[in-house]
Amino acid sequence: MVPRCQIEVLYFAKSAEIAGVRSETISVPQEIKASQLWKELETLHPGLADVRNQVIFAVRQEYVELGDQQLLLQPGDEVAVIPPISGG
């Protein structure tokens, strides 16, 4: 069984509006795919499904797409749910 850890999830922009919080601490498996982590968040806040294709994660301040990449999380890690960054 994969050990679990407590992480801090930070919500920005529309995701914060939907979740109704700017941050929360949740327990997740230490080894988890980015897409599975998103499913965990959707379980907590079903409305997030509406913005799935409009957001990206930042894990320890590194961008991560919501795909099949494996994440190795540590207790206390910050995972941000942020809108896409556009620039000119």
PyMOL Python script that loads the backbone (N, CA, C, O; Angstrom):
from pymol import cmd

cmd.read_pdbstr("""\
ATOM      1  N   MET A   1       0.841  -1.190   0.000  1.00  0.00           N
ATOM      2  CA  MET A   1       0.000   0.000   0.000  1.00  0.00           C
ATOM      3  C   MET A   1       0.883   1.248   0.000  1.00  0.00           C
ATOM      4  O   MET A   1       1.863   1.331   0.739  1.00  0.00           O
ATOM      5  N   VAL A   2       0.523   2.197  -0.825  1.00  0.00           N
ATOM      6  CA  VAL A   2       1.297   3.437  -0.937  1.00  0.00           C
ATOM      7  C   VAL A   2       0.985   4.325   0.264  1.00  0.00           C
ATOM      8  O   VAL A   2      -0.183   4.571   0.566  1.00  0.00           O
ATOM      9  N   PRO A   3       2.022   4.808   0.952  1.00  0.00           N
ATOM     10  CA  PRO A   3       1.763   5.700   2.094  1.00  0.00           C
ATOM     11  C   PRO A   3       1.108   6.998   1.645  1.00  0.00           C
ATOM     12  O   PRO A   3       1.296   7.449   0.515  1.00  0.00           O
ATOM     13  N   ARG A   4       0.342   7.585   2.544  1.00  0.00           N
ATOM     14  CA  ARG A   4      -0.339   8.846   2.263  1.00  0.00           C
ATOM     15  C   ARG A   4       0.407   9.984   2.947  1.00  0.00           C
ATOM     16  O   ARG A   4       1.171   9.773   3.889  1.00  0.00           O
ATOM     17  N   CYS A   5       0.169  11.192   2.453  1.00  0.00           N
ATOM     18  CA  CYS A   5       0.766  12.366   3.081  1.00  0.00           C
ATOM     19  C   CYS A   5      -0.201  13.528   2.998  1.00  0.00           C
ATOM     20  O   CYS A   5      -1.116  13.539   2.174  1.00  0.00           O
ATOM     21  N   GLN A   6       0.011  14.498   3.857  1.00  0.00           N
ATOM     22  CA  GLN A   6      -0.791  15.716   3.870  1.00  0.00           C
ATOM     23  C   GLN A   6      -0.112  16.741   2.967  1.00  0.00           C
ATOM     24  O   GLN A   6       1.078  17.022   3.117  1.00  0.00           O
ATOM     25  N   ILE A   7      -0.880  17.298   2.027  1.00  0.00           N
ATOM     26  CA  ILE A   7      -0.357  18.359   1.165  1.00  0.00           C
ATOM     27  C   ILE A   7      -1.275  19.571   1.270  1.00  0.00           C
ATOM     28  O   ILE A   7      -2.435  19.458   1.666  1.00  0.00           O
ATOM     29  N   GLU A   8      -0.742  20.715   0.915  1.00  0.00           N
ATOM     30  CA  GLU A   8      -1.512  21.961   0.901  1.00  0.00           C
ATOM     31  C   GLU A   8      -1.889  22.251  -0.549  1.00  0.00           C
ATOM     32  O   GLU A   8      -1.018  22.359  -1.412  1.00  0.00           O
ATOM     33  N   VAL A   9      -3.178  22.376  -0.810  1.00  0.00           N
ATOM     34  CA  VAL A   9      -3.651  22.705  -2.152  1.00  0.00           C
ATOM     35  C   VAL A   9      -4.043  24.172  -2.161  1.00  0.00           C
ATOM     36  O   VAL A   9      -4.847  24.618  -1.343  1.00  0.00           O
ATOM     37  N   LEU A  10      -3.470  24.914  -3.092  1.00  0.00           N
ATOM     38  CA  LEU A  10      -3.750  26.338  -3.243  1.00  0.00           C
ATOM     39  C   LEU A  10      -4.580  26.525  -4.507  1.00  0.00           C
ATOM     40  O   LEU A  10      -4.200  26.070  -5.586  1.00  0.00           O
ATOM     41  N   TYR A  11      -5.704  27.191  -4.361  1.00  0.00           N
ATOM     42  CA  TYR A  11      -6.597  27.420  -5.504  1.00  0.00           C
ATOM     43  C   TYR A  11      -6.502  28.880  -5.933  1.00  0.00           C
ATOM     44  O   TYR A  11      -6.464  29.782  -5.097  1.00  0.00           O
ATOM     45  N   PHE A  12      -6.465  29.101  -7.245  1.00  0.00           N
ATOM     46  CA  PHE A  12      -6.382  30.447  -7.786  1.00  0.00           C
ATOM     47  C   PHE A  12      -7.499  30.670  -8.794  1.00  0.00           C
ATOM     48  O   PHE A  12      -7.988  29.731  -9.423  1.00  0.00           O
ATOM     49  N   ALA A  13      -7.893  31.937  -8.936  1.00  0.00           N
ATOM     50  CA  ALA A  13      -8.871  32.380  -9.934  1.00  0.00           C
ATOM     51  C   ALA A  13     -10.161  31.567  -9.841  1.00  0.00           C
ATOM     52  O   ALA A  13     -10.714  31.398  -8.754  1.00  0.00           O
ATOM     53  N   LYS A  14     -10.638  31.067 -10.973  1.00  0.00           N
ATOM     54  CA  LYS A  14     -11.923  30.366 -11.040  1.00  0.00           C
ATOM     55  C   LYS A  14     -11.946  29.129 -10.144  1.00  0.00           C
ATOM     56  O   LYS A  14     -12.987  28.807  -9.571  1.00  0.00           O
ATOM     57  N   SER A  15     -10.818  28.431 -10.015  1.00  0.00           N
ATOM     58  CA  SER A  15     -10.811  27.229  -9.171  1.00  0.00           C
ATOM     59  C   SER A  15     -11.084  27.576  -7.706  1.00  0.00           C
ATOM     60  O   SER A  15     -11.709  26.792  -6.992  1.00  0.00           O
ATOM     61  N   ALA A  16     -10.626  28.737  -7.258  1.00  0.00           N
ATOM     62  CA  ALA A  16     -10.894  29.176  -5.882  1.00  0.00           C
ATOM     63  C   ALA A  16     -12.373  29.495  -5.701  1.00  0.00           C
ATOM     64  O   ALA A  16     -12.961  29.188  -4.664  1.00  0.00           O
ATOM     65  N   GLU A  17     -12.970  30.117  -6.721  1.00  0.00           N
ATOM     66  CA  GLU A  17     -14.400  30.419  -6.659  1.00  0.00           C
ATOM     67  C   GLU A  17     -15.213  29.133  -6.544  1.00  0.00           C
ATOM     68  O   GLU A  17     -16.135  29.042  -5.734  1.00  0.00           O
ATOM     69  N   ILE A  18     -14.865  28.146  -7.356  1.00  0.00           N
ATOM     70  CA  ILE A  18     -15.600  26.882  -7.363  1.00  0.00           C
ATOM     71  C   ILE A  18     -15.412  26.129  -6.055  1.00  0.00           C
ATOM     72  O   ILE A  18     -16.381  25.638  -5.474  1.00  0.00           O
ATOM     73  N   ALA A  19     -14.164  26.035  -5.585  1.00  0.00           N
ATOM     74  CA  ALA A  19     -13.877  25.285  -4.362  1.00  0.00           C
ATOM     75  C   ALA A  19     -14.421  25.998  -3.126  1.00  0.00           C
ATOM     76  O   ALA A  19     -14.719  25.364  -2.114  1.00  0.00           O
ATOM     77  N   GLY A  20     -14.547  27.315  -3.220  1.00  0.00           N
ATOM     78  CA  GLY A  20     -15.035  28.075  -2.072  1.00  0.00           C
ATOM     79  C   GLY A  20     -13.973  28.321  -1.022  1.00  0.00           C
ATOM     80  O   GLY A  20     -14.260  28.838   0.058  1.00  0.00           O
ATOM     81  N   VAL A  21     -12.737  27.946  -1.344  1.00  0.00           N
ATOM     82  CA  VAL A  21     -11.597  28.171  -0.442  1.00  0.00           C
ATOM     83  C   VAL A  21     -10.392  28.547  -1.289  1.00  0.00           C
ATOM     84  O   VAL A  21     -10.328  28.219  -2.474  1.00  0.00           O
ATOM     85  N   ARG A  22      -9.445  29.230  -0.679  1.00  0.00           N
ATOM     86  CA  ARG A  22      -8.198  29.561  -1.382  1.00  0.00           C
ATOM     87  C   ARG A  22      -7.127  28.503  -1.132  1.00  0.00           C
ATOM     88  O   ARG A  22      -6.196  28.346  -1.922  1.00  0.00           O
ATOM     89  N   SER A  23      -7.271  27.778  -0.021  1.00  0.00           N
ATOM     90  CA  SER A  23      -6.316  26.701   0.265  1.00  0.00           C
ATOM     91  C   SER A  23      -6.966  25.712   1.220  1.00  0.00           C
ATOM     92  O   SER A  23      -7.902  26.036   1.950  1.00  0.00           O
ATOM     93  N   GLU A  24      -6.433  24.490   1.189  1.00  0.00           N
ATOM     94  CA  GLU A  24      -6.877  23.462   2.116  1.00  0.00           C
ATOM     95  C   GLU A  24      -5.810  22.376   2.190  1.00  0.00           C
ATOM     96  O   GLU A  24      -5.013  22.200   1.269  1.00  0.00           O
ATOM     97  N   THR A  25      -5.814  21.661   3.297  1.00  0.00           N
ATOM     98  CA  THR A  25      -4.896  20.542   3.482  1.00  0.00           C
ATOM     99  C   THR A  25      -5.675  19.260   3.238  1.00  0.00           C
ATOM    100  O   THR A  25      -6.749  19.054   3.804  1.00  0.00           O
ATOM    101  N   ILE A  26      -5.114  18.387   2.376  1.00  0.00           N
ATOM    102  CA  ILE A  26      -5.762  17.115   2.084  1.00  0.00           C
ATOM    103  C   ILE A  26      -4.745  15.983   2.211  1.00  0.00           C
ATOM    104  O   ILE A  26      -3.535  16.209   2.180  1.00  0.00           O
ATOM    105  N   SER A  27      -5.250  14.780   2.352  1.00  0.00           N
ATOM    106  CA  SER A  27      -4.412  13.588   2.433  1.00  0.00           C
ATOM    107  C   SER A  27      -4.527  12.826   1.119  1.00  0.00           C
ATOM    108  O   SER A  27      -5.626  12.489   0.679  1.00  0.00           O
ATOM    109  N   VAL A  28      -3.374  12.555   0.493  1.00  0.00           N
ATOM    110  CA  VAL A  28      -3.330  11.836  -0.784  1.00  0.00           C
ATOM    111  C   VAL A  28      -2.182  10.828  -0.744  1.00  0.00           C
ATOM    112  O   VAL A  28      -1.289  10.937   0.096  1.00  0.00           O
ATOM    113  N   PRO A  29      -2.205   9.842  -1.656  1.00  0.00           N
ATOM    114  CA  PRO A  29      -1.057   8.928  -1.746  1.00  0.00           C
ATOM    115  C   PRO A  29       0.208   9.705  -2.112  1.00  0.00           C
ATOM    116  O   PRO A  29       0.163  10.647  -2.903  1.00  0.00           O
ATOM    117  N   GLN A  30       1.335   9.298  -1.526  1.00  0.00           N
ATOM    118  CA  GLN A  30       2.596   9.984  -1.834  1.00  0.00           C
ATOM    119  C   GLN A  30       2.979   9.813  -3.291  1.00  0.00           C
ATOM    120  O   GLN A  30       3.544  10.725  -3.894  1.00  0.00           O
ATOM    121  N   GLU A  31       2.678   8.650  -3.868  1.00  0.00           N
ATOM    122  CA  GLU A  31       2.930   8.408  -5.286  1.00  0.00           C
ATOM    123  C   GLU A  31       1.582   8.415  -5.985  1.00  0.00           C
ATOM    124  O   GLU A  31       0.742   7.547  -5.744  1.00  0.00           O
ATOM    125  N   ILE A  32       1.381   9.401  -6.854  1.00  0.00           N
ATOM    126  CA  ILE A  32       0.086   9.564  -7.511  1.00  0.00           C
ATOM    127  C   ILE A  32       0.305  10.217  -8.862  1.00  0.00           C
ATOM    128  O   ILE A  32       1.165  11.087  -9.003  1.00  0.00           O
ATOM    129  N   LYS A  33      -0.467   9.804  -9.855  1.00  0.00           N
ATOM    130  CA  LYS A  33      -0.412  10.462 -11.164  1.00  0.00           C
ATOM    131  C   LYS A  33      -1.107  11.812 -11.056  1.00  0.00           C
ATOM    132  O   LYS A  33      -2.035  11.978 -10.264  1.00  0.00           O
ATOM    133  N   ALA A  34      -0.662  12.763 -11.842  1.00  0.00           N
ATOM    134  CA  ALA A  34      -1.262  14.097 -11.824  1.00  0.00           C
ATOM    135  C   ALA A  34      -2.757  14.020 -12.106  1.00  0.00           C
ATOM    136  O   ALA A  34      -3.545  14.729 -11.481  1.00  0.00           O
ATOM    137  N   SER A  35      -3.149  13.164 -13.041  1.00  0.00           N
ATOM    138  CA  SER A  35      -4.572  13.028 -13.373  1.00  0.00           C
ATOM    139  C   SER A  35      -5.363  12.455 -12.195  1.00  0.00           C
ATOM    140  O   SER A  35      -6.518  12.829 -11.991  1.00  0.00           O
ATOM    141  N   GLN A  36      -4.762  11.558 -11.423  1.00  0.00           N
ATOM    142  CA  GLN A  36      -5.437  11.000 -10.247  1.00  0.00           C
ATOM    143  C   GLN A  36      -5.573  12.052  -9.152  1.00  0.00           C
ATOM    144  O   GLN A  36      -6.587  12.104  -8.456  1.00  0.00           O
ATOM    145  N   LEU A  37      -4.559  12.881  -9.003  1.00  0.00           N
ATOM    146  CA  LEU A  37      -4.637  13.959  -8.021  1.00  0.00           C
ATOM    147  C   LEU A  37      -5.792  14.894  -8.380  1.00  0.00           C
ATOM    148  O   LEU A  37      -6.534  15.337  -7.503  1.00  0.00           O
ATOM    149  N   TRP A  38      -5.940  15.191  -9.674  1.00  0.00           N
ATOM    150  CA  TRP A  38      -7.053  16.027 -10.096  1.00  0.00           C
ATOM    151  C   TRP A  38      -8.382  15.364  -9.742  1.00  0.00           C
ATOM    152  O   TRP A  38      -9.307  16.040  -9.291  1.00  0.00           O
ATOM    153  N   LYS A  39      -8.488  14.047  -9.941  1.00  0.00           N
ATOM    154  CA  LYS A  39      -9.726  13.334  -9.603  1.00  0.00           C
ATOM    155  C   LYS A  39     -10.017  13.428  -8.108  1.00  0.00           C
ATOM    156  O   LYS A  39     -11.174  13.537  -7.704  1.00  0.00           O
ATOM    157  N   GLU A  40      -8.970  13.385  -7.290  1.00  0.00           N
ATOM    158  CA  GLU A  40      -9.161  13.550  -5.839  1.00  0.00           C
ATOM    159  C   GLU A  40      -9.756  14.929  -5.542  1.00  0.00           C
ATOM    160  O   GLU A  40     -10.645  15.061  -4.701  1.00  0.00           O
ATOM    161  N   LEU A  41      -9.257  15.951  -6.240  1.00  0.00           N
ATOM    162  CA  LEU A  41      -9.772  17.304  -6.028  1.00  0.00           C
ATOM    163  C   LEU A  41     -11.208  17.429  -6.525  1.00  0.00           C
ATOM    164  O   LEU A  41     -12.027  18.102  -5.900  1.00  0.00           O
ATOM    165  N   GLU A  42     -11.514  16.782  -7.649  1.00  0.00           N
ATOM    166  CA  GLU A  42     -12.889  16.803  -8.157  1.00  0.00           C
ATOM    167  C   GLU A  42     -13.840  16.095  -7.192  1.00  0.00           C
ATOM    168  O   GLU A  42     -15.002  16.485  -7.078  1.00  0.00           O
ATOM    169  N   THR A  43     -13.370  15.079  -6.510  1.00  0.00           N
ATOM    170  CA  THR A  43     -14.200  14.385  -5.520  1.00  0.00           C
ATOM    171  C   THR A  43     -14.561  15.340  -4.384  1.00  0.00           C
ATOM    172  O   THR A  43     -15.694  15.344  -3.901  1.00  0.00           O
ATOM    173  N   LEU A  44     -13.586  16.149  -3.962  1.00  0.00           N
ATOM    174  CA  LEU A  44     -13.834  17.127  -2.899  1.00  0.00           C
ATOM    175  C   LEU A  44     -14.701  18.286  -3.376  1.00  0.00           C
ATOM    176  O   LEU A  44     -15.542  18.795  -2.635  1.00  0.00           O
ATOM    177  N   HIS A  45     -14.486  18.696  -4.623  1.00  0.00           N
ATOM    178  CA  HIS A  45     -15.173  19.864  -5.191  1.00  0.00           C
ATOM    179  C   HIS A  45     -15.631  19.510  -6.611  1.00  0.00           C
ATOM    180  O   HIS A  45     -14.940  19.837  -7.575  1.00  0.00           O
ATOM    181  N   PRO A  46     -16.789  18.843  -6.752  1.00  0.00           N
ATOM    182  CA  PRO A  46     -17.240  18.369  -8.069  1.00  0.00           C
ATOM    183  C   PRO A  46     -17.299  19.456  -9.151  1.00  0.00           C
ATOM    184  O   PRO A  46     -17.127  19.151 -10.331  1.00  0.00           O
ATOM    185  N   GLY A  47     -17.532  20.685  -8.780  1.00  0.00           N
ATOM    186  CA  GLY A  47     -17.595  21.763  -9.759  1.00  0.00           C
ATOM    187  C   GLY A  47     -16.291  21.999 -10.494  1.00  0.00           C
ATOM    188  O   GLY A  47     -16.288  22.618 -11.558  1.00  0.00           O
ATOM    189  N   LEU A  48     -15.180  21.518  -9.947  1.00  0.00           N
ATOM    190  CA  LEU A  48     -13.889  21.699 -10.614  1.00  0.00           C
ATOM    191  C   LEU A  48     -13.835  21.006 -11.971  1.00  0.00           C
ATOM    192  O   LEU A  48     -13.010  21.352 -12.816  1.00  0.00           O
ATOM    193  N   ALA A  49     -14.711  20.033 -12.176  1.00  0.00           N
ATOM    194  CA  ALA A  49     -14.746  19.352 -13.473  1.00  0.00           C
ATOM    195  C   ALA A  49     -14.958  20.357 -14.608  1.00  0.00           C
ATOM    196  O   ALA A  49     -14.504  20.133 -15.730  1.00  0.00           O
ATOM    197  N   ASP A  50     -15.645  21.458 -14.315  1.00  0.00           N
ATOM    198  CA  ASP A  50     -15.914  22.471 -15.335  1.00  0.00           C
ATOM    199  C   ASP A  50     -14.663  23.196 -15.823  1.00  0.00           C
ATOM    200  O   ASP A  50     -14.666  23.749 -16.923  1.00  0.00           O
ATOM    201  N   VAL A  51     -13.599  23.203 -15.031  1.00  0.00           N
ATOM    202  CA  VAL A  51     -12.388  23.939 -15.420  1.00  0.00           C
ATOM    203  C   VAL A  51     -11.189  23.019 -15.680  1.00  0.00           C
ATOM    204  O   VAL A  51     -10.064  23.493 -15.836  1.00  0.00           O
ATOM    205  N   ARG A  52     -11.431  21.715 -15.726  1.00  0.00           N
ATOM    206  CA  ARG A  52     -10.334  20.756 -15.878  1.00  0.00           C
ATOM    207  C   ARG A  52      -9.409  21.093 -17.039  1.00  0.00           C
ATOM    208  O   ARG A  52      -8.189  20.993 -16.904  1.00  0.00           O
ATOM    209  N   ASN A  53      -9.962  21.488 -18.165  1.00  0.00           N
ATOM    210  CA  ASN A  53      -9.145  21.758 -19.353  1.00  0.00           C
ATOM    211  C   ASN A  53      -8.593  23.174 -19.390  1.00  0.00           C
ATOM    212  O   ASN A  53      -7.969  23.573 -20.373  1.00  0.00           O
ATOM    213  N   GLN A  54      -8.817  23.929 -18.332  1.00  0.00           N
ATOM    214  CA  GLN A  54      -8.381  25.324 -18.307  1.00  0.00           C
ATOM    215  C   GLN A  54      -7.321  25.588 -17.236  1.00  0.00           C
ATOM    216  O   GLN A  54      -6.860  26.720 -17.094  1.00  0.00           O
ATOM    217  N   VAL A  55      -6.932  24.567 -16.490  1.00  0.00           N
ATOM    218  CA  VAL A  55      -5.988  24.784 -15.392  1.00  0.00           C
ATOM    219  C   VAL A  55      -4.764  23.894 -15.544  1.00  0.00           C
ATOM    220  O   VAL A  55      -4.731  22.962 -16.348  1.00  0.00           O
ATOM    221  N   ILE A  56      -3.767  24.218 -14.744  1.00  0.00           N
ATOM    222  CA  ILE A  56      -2.539  23.441 -14.675  1.00  0.00           C
ATOM    223  C   ILE A  56      -2.125  23.392 -13.205  1.00  0.00           C
ATOM    224  O   ILE A  56      -2.466  24.285 -12.429  1.00  0.00           O
ATOM    225  N   PHE A  57      -1.402  22.365 -12.833  1.00  0.00           N
ATOM    226  CA  PHE A  57      -0.856  22.270 -11.481  1.00  0.00           C
ATOM    227  C   PHE A  57       0.511  22.923 -11.433  1.00  0.00           C
ATOM    228  O   PHE A  57       1.214  22.993 -12.441  1.00  0.00           O
ATOM    229  N   ALA A  58       0.875  23.392 -10.275  1.00  0.00           N
ATOM    230  CA  ALA A  58       2.264  23.712  -9.961  1.00  0.00           C
ATOM    231  C   ALA A  58       2.568  22.927  -8.683  1.00  0.00           C
ATOM    232  O   ALA A  58       1.969  23.168  -7.635  1.00  0.00           O
ATOM    233  N   VAL A  59       3.494  21.996  -8.788  1.00  0.00           N
ATOM    234  CA  VAL A  59       3.886  21.170  -7.652  1.00  0.00           C
ATOM    235  C   VAL A  59       5.267  21.623  -7.219  1.00  0.00           C
ATOM    236  O   VAL A  59       6.224  21.539  -7.988  1.00  0.00           O
ATOM    237  N   ARG A  60       5.372  22.105  -5.985  1.00  0.00           N
ATOM    238  CA  ARG A  60       6.623  22.691  -5.496  1.00  0.00           C
ATOM    239  C   ARG A  60       7.114  23.767  -6.479  1.00  0.00           C
ATOM    240  O   ARG A  60       8.307  23.863  -6.770  1.00  0.00           O
ATOM    241  N   GLN A  61       6.174  24.567  -6.978  1.00  0.00           N
ATOM    242  CA  GLN A  61       6.434  25.698  -7.872  1.00  0.00           C
ATOM    243  C   GLN A  61       6.954  25.290  -9.242  1.00  0.00           C
ATOM    244  O   GLN A  61       7.572  26.102  -9.931  1.00  0.00           O
ATOM    245  N   GLU A  62       6.712  24.038  -9.653  1.00  0.00           N
ATOM    246  CA  GLU A  62       7.074  23.562 -10.996  1.00  0.00           C
ATOM    247  C   GLU A  62       5.783  23.189 -11.711  1.00  0.00           C
ATOM    248  O   GLU A  62       4.966  22.446 -11.167  1.00  0.00           O
ATOM    249  N   TYR A  63       5.591  23.699 -12.928  1.00  0.00           N
ATOM    250  CA  TYR A  63       4.381  23.395 -13.671  1.00  0.00           C
ATOM    251  C   TYR A  63       4.283  21.915 -14.023  1.00  0.00           C
ATOM    252  O   TYR A  63       5.268  21.285 -14.408  1.00  0.00           O
ATOM    253  N   VAL A  64       3.072  21.374 -13.882  1.00  0.00           N
ATOM    254  CA  VAL A  64       2.792  19.979 -14.210  1.00  0.00           C
ATOM    255  C   VAL A  64       1.442  19.943 -14.918  1.00  0.00           C
ATOM    256  O   VAL A  64       0.452  20.459 -14.399  1.00  0.00           O
ATOM    257  N   GLU A  65       1.401  19.331 -16.109  1.00  0.00           N
ATOM    258  CA  GLU A  65       0.130  19.183 -16.808  1.00  0.00           C
ATOM    259  C   GLU A  65      -0.680  18.079 -16.144  1.00  0.00           C
ATOM    260  O   GLU A  65      -0.130  17.219 -15.456  1.00  0.00           O
ATOM    261  N   LEU A  66      -1.991  18.110 -16.356  1.00  0.00           N
ATOM    262  CA  LEU A  66      -2.874  17.129 -15.731  1.00  0.00           C
ATOM    263  C   LEU A  66      -2.907  15.853 -16.566  1.00  0.00           C
ATOM    264  O   LEU A  66      -3.938  15.514 -17.147  1.00  0.00           O
ATOM    265  N   GLY A  67      -1.779  15.148 -16.628  1.00  0.00           N
ATOM    266  CA  GLY A  67      -1.667  13.933 -17.430  1.00  0.00           C
ATOM    267  C   GLY A  67      -1.255  12.745 -16.597  1.00  0.00           C
ATOM    268  O   GLY A  67      -1.560  12.659 -15.408  1.00  0.00           O
ATOM    269  N   ASP A  68      -0.556  11.828 -17.242  1.00  0.00           N
ATOM    270  CA  ASP A  68      -0.190  10.567 -16.603  1.00  0.00           C
ATOM    271  C   ASP A  68       1.166  10.587 -15.897  1.00  0.00           C
ATOM    272  O   ASP A  68       1.648   9.545 -15.451  1.00  0.00           O
ATOM    273  N   GLN A  69       1.785  11.772 -15.794  1.00  0.00           N
ATOM    274  CA  GLN A  69       3.086  11.815 -15.129  1.00  0.00           C
ATOM    275  C   GLN A  69       2.928  11.489 -13.639  1.00  0.00           C
ATOM    276  O   GLN A  69       1.994  11.938 -12.976  1.00  0.00           O
ATOM    277  N   GLN A  70       3.856  10.708 -13.152  1.00  0.00           N
ATOM    278  CA  GLN A  70       3.851  10.272 -11.755  1.00  0.00           C
ATOM    279  C   GLN A  70       4.417  11.383 -10.871  1.00  0.00           C
ATOM    280  O   GLN A  70       5.467  11.950 -11.173  1.00  0.00           O
ATOM    281  N   LEU A  71       3.727  11.685  -9.794  1.00  0.00           N
ATOM    282  CA  LEU A  71       4.202  12.665  -8.821  1.00  0.00           C
ATOM    283  C   LEU A  71       4.644  11.933  -7.568  1.00  0.00           C
ATOM    284  O   LEU A  71       3.978  10.996  -7.128  1.00  0.00           O
ATOM    285  N   LEU A  72       5.746  12.347  -6.997  1.00  0.00           N
ATOM    286  CA  LEU A  72       6.197  11.819  -5.712  1.00  0.00           C
ATOM    287  C   LEU A  72       6.092  12.972  -4.718  1.00  0.00           C
ATOM    288  O   LEU A  72       6.956  13.846  -4.660  1.00  0.00           O
ATOM    289  N   LEU A  73       5.024  12.951  -3.947  1.00  0.00           N
ATOM    290  CA  LEU A  73       4.734  14.048  -3.028  1.00  0.00           C
ATOM    291  C   LEU A  73       5.324  13.776  -1.655  1.00  0.00           C
ATOM    292  O   LEU A  73       5.447  12.630  -1.222  1.00  0.00           O
ATOM    293  N   GLN A  74       5.682  14.851  -0.988  1.00  0.00           N
ATOM    294  CA  GLN A  74       6.206  14.781   0.372  1.00  0.00           C
ATOM    295  C   GLN A  74       5.243  15.519   1.305  1.00  0.00           C
ATOM    296  O   GLN A  74       4.566  16.455   0.879  1.00  0.00           O
ATOM    297  N   PRO A  75       5.178  15.110   2.564  1.00  0.00           N
ATOM    298  CA  PRO A  75       4.306  15.826   3.501  1.00  0.00           C
ATOM    299  C   PRO A  75       4.612  17.325   3.497  1.00  0.00           C
ATOM    300  O   PRO A  75       5.769  17.738   3.573  1.00  0.00           O
ATOM    301  N   GLY A  76       3.560  18.122   3.407  1.00  0.00           N
ATOM    302  CA  GLY A  76       3.720  19.572   3.420  1.00  0.00           C
ATOM    303  C   GLY A  76       3.922  20.201   2.061  1.00  0.00           C
ATOM    304  O   GLY A  76       3.986  21.426   1.959  1.00  0.00           O
ATOM    305  N   ASP A  77       4.026  19.390   0.997  1.00  0.00           N
ATOM    306  CA  ASP A  77       4.174  19.956  -0.348  1.00  0.00           C
ATOM    307  C   ASP A  77       2.996  20.848  -0.675  1.00  0.00           C
ATOM    308  O   ASP A  77       1.876  20.624  -0.215  1.00  0.00           O
ATOM    309  N   GLU A  78       3.270  21.871  -1.483  1.00  0.00           N
ATOM    310  CA  GLU A  78       2.215  22.741  -1.991  1.00  0.00           C
ATOM    311  C   GLU A  78       1.909  22.374  -3.434  1.00  0.00           C
ATOM    312  O   GLU A  78       2.808  22.226  -4.262  1.00  0.00           O
ATOM    313  N   VAL A  79       0.618  22.229  -3.714  1.00  0.00           N
ATOM    314  CA  VAL A  79       0.148  21.993  -5.071  1.00  0.00           C
ATOM    315  C   VAL A  79      -0.811  23.121  -5.400  1.00  0.00           C
ATOM    316  O   VAL A  79      -1.840  23.276  -4.743  1.00  0.00           O
ATOM    317  N   ALA A  80      -0.483  23.906  -6.407  1.00  0.00           N
ATOM    318  CA  ALA A  80      -1.331  25.024  -6.808  1.00  0.00           C
ATOM    319  C   ALA A  80      -2.166  24.636  -8.015  1.00  0.00           C
ATOM    320  O   ALA A  80      -1.674  23.970  -8.926  1.00  0.00           O
ATOM    321  N   VAL A  81      -3.411  25.044  -8.024  1.00  0.00           N
ATOM    322  CA  VAL A  81      -4.310  24.880  -9.150  1.00  0.00           C
ATOM    323  C   VAL A  81      -4.477  26.267  -9.752  1.00  0.00           C
ATOM    324  O   VAL A  81      -5.127  27.133  -9.167  1.00  0.00           O
ATOM    325  N   ILE A  82      -3.884  26.471 -10.927  1.00  0.00           N
ATOM    326  CA  ILE A  82      -3.827  27.826 -11.491  1.00  0.00           C
ATOM    327  C   ILE A  82      -4.334  27.842 -12.931  1.00  0.00           C
ATOM    328  O   ILE A  82      -4.282  26.828 -13.628  1.00  0.00           O
ATOM    329  N   PRO A  83      -4.825  29.006 -13.369  1.00  0.00           N
ATOM    330  CA  PRO A  83      -5.253  29.133 -14.761  1.00  0.00           C
ATOM    331  C   PRO A  83      -4.024  29.156 -15.675  1.00  0.00           C
ATOM    332  O   PRO A  83      -2.910  29.393 -15.209  1.00  0.00           O
ATOM    333  N   PRO A  84      -4.224  28.914 -16.962  1.00  0.00           N
ATOM    334  CA  PRO A  84      -3.084  28.981 -17.866  1.00  0.00           C
ATOM    335  C   PRO A  84      -2.488  30.376 -17.903  1.00  0.00           C
ATOM    336  O   PRO A  84      -3.194  31.374 -17.758  1.00  0.00           O
ATOM    337  N   ILE A  85      -1.202  30.429 -18.096  1.00  0.00           N
ATOM    338  CA  ILE A  85      -0.483  31.696 -18.172  1.00  0.00           C
ATOM    339  C   ILE A  85      -0.386  32.087 -19.649  1.00  0.00           C
ATOM    340  O   ILE A  85       0.043  31.291 -20.485  1.00  0.00           O
ATOM    341  N   SER A  86      -0.786  33.309 -19.956  1.00  0.00           N
ATOM    342  CA  SER A  86      -0.621  33.783 -21.320  1.00  0.00           C
ATOM    343  C   SER A  86       0.286  35.002 -21.296  1.00  0.00           C
ATOM    344  O   SER A  86       0.310  35.765 -20.330  1.00  0.00           O
ATOM    345  N   GLY A  87       0.998  35.161 -22.335  1.00  0.00           N
ATOM    346  CA  GLY A  87       1.913  36.300 -22.391  1.00  0.00           C
ATOM    347  C   GLY A  87       2.102  36.755 -23.814  1.00  0.00           C
ATOM    348  O   GLY A  87       1.687  36.088 -24.763  1.00  0.00           O
ATOM    349  N   GLY A  88       2.730  37.894 -23.947  1.00  0.00           N
ATOM    350  CA  GLY A  88       2.912  38.416 -25.293  1.00  0.00           C
ATOM    351  C   GLY A  88       4.327  38.772 -25.543  1.00  0.00           C
ATOM    352  O   GLY A  88       4.665  39.231 -26.634  1.00  0.00           O
TER     353      GLY A  88
END
""", "prot")
cmd.dss("prot")
cmd.show_as("cartoon", "prot")
cmd.util.cbc("prot")
cmd.orient("prot")
